[in-house]
Amino acid sequence: MAKVKSENPLTIGRVARQAGVNVETIRYYQKRGLIQEPSKPVLGYRCYP
């Protein structure tokens, strides 16, 4: 699957807003294995697919 670069990347804050939850909830889901944590690039923010 090819990765597409978006002009509006889905950061953890945007994912949380779109899901109607707070950032801590997204992090909790990641710790529980419900959401895969994106890898952190050398420079920049983690972006969700």
N, C-alpha and C positions, 0 to 999 in steps of 0.2 A: 504494500500500500504506500503510495507516494504521500509525502508530507506537503501540505499546502501552507504557505505563509500567508497569514491573514493580516489585514491592516488593523483589525480590532481583535487582538489575541484574547483568548479567554484566560484571564488571570484568576487567581483564587477568589478575589473580590467580586469579579464579574460573575463567576460561576455561582457564588453564594447569593448574589442579588437575583440572578435569574431563577435560582431554585427556591428563593424566599426564605433562606436560612442565613445564619451568620457564618463568618469565616471559621470560627472555632468548631462549628458543626462539620464543616467540610474537612477540617483537620482530624476530627474524631472519626469520621467515616474512613479517612485514609488509614488511620491507625488500626481500625477494625478490618481493613482489607476490602471495604465496599467500593472504594474509589481508588484507582491506581494513582499514585503520586507521580507527576511528571518529573523527568530528570531536570536538573538545574543546569542551564547553559553557563559557560564560563563568564559571560557578561550578560546581564539582563534578568528577566523574570521567568519563572516557570510558567509555561502555558499549557493549558489543557486542550486536548484534541476536540 
